Amino acid sequence: ASPSWAVCAMLQALGDFERLNDGDFGDFSDGGSAQEAEDPEEGFSNLVDDANAILLEDTARNERQAKRNLRIRGLLKTWRDSAETAPKPTKMDELAKVAQEKAPESEHPPWLVLREAPSEATLRLHEELIDFTEFMRPTMIEAAMRDAWVHSIEDAAKSLWPQVQVHIFGSTATALNLPTADIDIAIVNLTGLRVTTAMKQLAERLLERQELSKVEVIQSAKVPVMKVQQRSTGLMADIVMNKTDGMETAAFIREQIRIFPPLAPLVLFLKLFLAQRNLHETYMGGLGSYLLVCVVLSFLQLHPSAQFARAHSVSTLGKLL
């Protein structure tokens, strides 16, 4: 194209742009007049007012939270001061020490049931693992203490929020817990509150009822959790809010225990084996309870005894271990 044609095209485009600005091609406004348009200064003033309202609300919330924290610390200090002069309650680990001191000395482990020993070592190990599993089951007294602790937490929660429901999950719900294991508790149907605020309110209520000797709210965790210790028994509980995946996991594990009976004895023994070596805490790089269950379950699913009847007929807990 010639230069004169290009210049003409540019001039034509500039003319179209000027007509567009003059309104020749229609009005692209919202239909309001200049007087009806929002004043920029007024809009900025409204944003400042909204920001100030949010800051005031946050300040009031922080003040309420600070008062609650001081009250919780005060209740804990009051209990510690009184505990120094009062006789210490007998805890479960102390009961175990007393029982161990009173028990007659024996070269056999406390769970072993003396019987005519089979000649094969794996069969002897099979029988001992069965005895060990039965020994680790909670006694009637231990089960009653755990149930009472759960009911105390449930009663305190419902006194604050009548609509909530309290459920047990974790190793206590699957019967794969060691005697000193924490109790995992989920409080669901909680509405209108932040999770951490609800945890502190619950801790305050339990302290008022003189139920706690220790409380810790871990807010930075992926799932916020409150760790509490019962004053009278020393039992620990981990409490989460509005989380139901733990209950679904417990139901899955119970179903797998029904399908694979060796799962429970193997997991219980390996739990104690890891705990004795401080290899059971996940935050220290250890093997957690749920991961351990998954490892043992995968092993049983892939083992020949799960696929061939002949291998199943000669399989024992001793061989599996």
Stockholm file with secondary structure:
# STOCKHOLM 1.0

chainA/1-321         ASPSWAVCAMLQALGDFERLNDGDFGDFSDGGSAQEAEDPEEGFSNLVDDANAILLEDTARNERQAKRNLRIRGLLKTWRDSAETAPKPTKMDELAKVAQEKAPESEHPPWLVLREAPSEATLRLHEELIDFTEFMRPTMIEAAMRDAWVHSIEDAAKSLWPQVQVHIFGSTATALNLPTADIDIAIVNLTGLRVTTAMKQLAERLLERQELSKVEVIQSAKVPVMKVQQRSTGLMADIVMNKTDGMETAAFIREQIRIFPPLAPLVLFLKLFLAQRNLHETYMGGLGSYLLVCVVLSFLQLHPSAQFARAHSVSTLGKLL
#=GR chainA/1-321 SS CCHHHHHHHHHHHHHHHHHHHHTTTCCCSCSCCTTTSCCHHHHHHHHHHHHHHHHHHHHHHHHHHHHHHHHHHHHHHHHHHHHHHSCCCCCHHHHHHHHHHHSCCCSSCTTCCCCCCCSSHHHHHHHHHHHHHHHHSCCHHHHHHHHHHHHHHHHHHHHHCTTCEEEEETHHHHTCCCTTCCEEEEEECCCSSCHHHHHHHHHHHHHHTTCEEEEEEECSSSSCEEEEEETTTCCEEEEEESCCHHHHHHHHHHHHHHHCTTHHHHHHHHHHHHHHTTCCCGGGTCCCHHHHHHHHHHHHHHSGGGTCHHHHHTCCHHHHC
#=GC SS_cons         CCHHHHHHHHHHHHHHHHHHHHTTTCCCSCSCCTTTSCCHHHHHHHHHHHHHHHHHHHHHHHHHHHHHHHHHHHHHHHHHHHHHHSCCCCCHHHHHHHHHHHSCCCSSCTTCCCCCCCSSHHHHHHHHHHHHHHHHSCCHHHHHHHHHHHHHHHHHHHHHCTTCEEEEETHHHHTCCCTTCCEEEEEECCCSSCHHHHHHHHHHHHHHTTCEEEEEEECSSSSCEEEEEETTTCCEEEEEESCCHHHHHHHHHHHHHHHCTTHHHHHHHHHHHHHHTTCCCGGGTCCCHHHHHHHHHHHHHHSGGGTCHHHHHTCCHHHHC
//
